[in-house]
Amino acid sequence: MRVRPLVLAFAVLLGAAPAPGQSRQRPLTVIAPAAPGGGWDQTARAMQRALLTVAPTDVVQVENVPGAAGTIGLARFVSAERGRPEALLVTGLVMVGAIATTGSAASLADTTPIARLTGEHEVIVVPAASPHRTLRDLLDAFVAAPAAISWGGGSAGGTDDLLVRLIAEAVHVPPASATYIAFSGGGEALAAVLGGQVTAGVSGYGEFAPSIEAGQLRVLATSAPKRDPLVDAPTLREAGVDLELANWRGVVAPPGVSAAEREALIARVRAMAASPAWQETLRRTGWTDAWLEGAAFEQFLLAEQARVLAVLGRLREQSAPAGGGTRWQPTSGSAPTLAIALCVLLGLTLAWQRTRASGPTNGAPRGRLAPAATLTAVLAGQALAMPVIGFVPAATVVFAVTSRLLGSQRLRRDVIVGAAMSGALALLFAWGLDVPLPRGGMPW
């Protein structure tokens, strides 16, 4: 009576076993250190599909760990996956730049290099309805008013950000004056470009390809050395900017894997890269085959780190203002902070005026504490507003409000006198003491 269950169990085991001549690999997790939709995510999922065409019985999963241009995923990978040959992390030039700019405690030197997979040049796009028909149109507007042109792309310090700074350098605009808005994933950047939240988008062709082909985006230029047959647009050099830049992506294993385990992973990824499914991915996305494995890839990583550090160092030197000060750069959180500070200041001033107008109560002046509270709020507002609008405007507001609290009824005169005194003080500090006061991110 028990023979049948045993036979069934044996049949299940046979069905789960690999066919003759086919060996099942260990389950593999490919980690994309970014949100879905970006180049790292696309690479991880393309690897998953290609690996399963090579070995259909394998188990391959993709995990997204976004944040800080991949350095959060890198740090977690180094610590949590140590010694496990069942995990791969997608990396690339973006991560090299992020490690250098964020001061990440983890670096690619803590990983086990497996292979470089792809290379990809950047594209500069605008919405189809944009008034900037050519790259020259965009750059003319950028040179005339750098802060008025916003660029959207991947993480700060990555390839997209680096290209914008290099373009600024090439057209003689201080790299730090470029308004670059970083997004954690390609999907967010694409939505921002299509929605008009940024003037232009910068990324690899693969991330914008569907919208380009649908006619929603127009490519102004590519960062390739020669024209790409997939992209109907000039190169940067053809458009008058002597510059080219290529992103690359690859995979690394955790630290602590053995030499034999590393070789097995290299062989597994090599077979994937040679598969028809992977080659079709390269064709469809416009990625170039940049295969480099093992020790050669490790040497390439060292060279890339030195190259990126040199470029970032040069750009930082060009961005430093005269006099050694640090000029504040506007961020997405500056406007709300300034608005809140000014609203609080206005509300307290109006409340004090209303209390004062209502007269005394029980023989004591009402609102006696209101002027002191308002002045405290004014000084707090100045501290919040000064990095945003600069010392002169913030100090002018403080002077005018203080005069009002002291009984002055001549607002226009108070503003003029306050501006003159604040401007003179700023000049005294900048020219006399060589201590520049904050200028903020405004035109003044």
Sequence and secondary structure as in RCSB ss.txt:
>XXXX:A:sequence
MRVRPLVLAFAVLLGAAPAPGQSRQRPLTVIAPAAPGGGWDQTARAMQRALLTVAPTDVVQVENVPGAAGTIGLA
RFVSAERGRPEALLVTGLVMVGAIATTGSAASLADTTPIARLTGEHEVIVVPAASPHRTLRDLLDAFVAAPAAIS
WGGGSAGGTDDLLVRLIAEAVHVPPASATYIAFSGGGEALAAVLGGQVTAGVSGYGEFAPSIEAGQLRVLATSAP
KRDPLVDAPTLREAGVDLELANWRGVVAPPGVSAAEREALIARVRAMAASPAWQETLRRTGWTDAWLEGAAFEQF
LLAEQARVLAVLGRLREQSAPAGGGTRWQPTSGSAPTLAIALCVLLGLTLAWQRTRASGPTNGAPRGRLAPAATL
TAVLAGQALAMPVIGFVPAATVVFAVTSRLLGSQRLRRDVIVGAAMSGALALLFAWGLDVPLPRGGMPW
>XXXX:A:secstr
  HHHHHHHHHHHHHHS  TT      EEEEESS TTSHHHHHHHHHHHHHHHH TT  EEEEE   GGGHHHHH
HHHHHSTT TTEEEEEEHHHHHHHHHHT S  GGGSEEEEEEEEEEEEEEEETT S  SHHHHHHHHHH GGG E
EEESSTTSHHHHHHHHHHHHTT  GGGSEEEE SSHHHHHHHHHTTSSSEEEEEHHHHHHHHHTTSEEEEEE SS
S  TT  S BTTTTT     EEEEEEEE TT  HHHHHHHHHHHHHHHTSHHHHHHHHHHT EEEEEEHHHHHHH
HHHHHHHHHHHHHHHHHHHS TTS       TTHHHHHHHHHHHHHHHHHHHHHHHHT  BTTB TTTTHHHHHH
HHHHHHHHHHHHHH HHHHHHHHHHHHHHHTT   HHHHHHHHHHHHHHHHHIIIIISS     TTS  
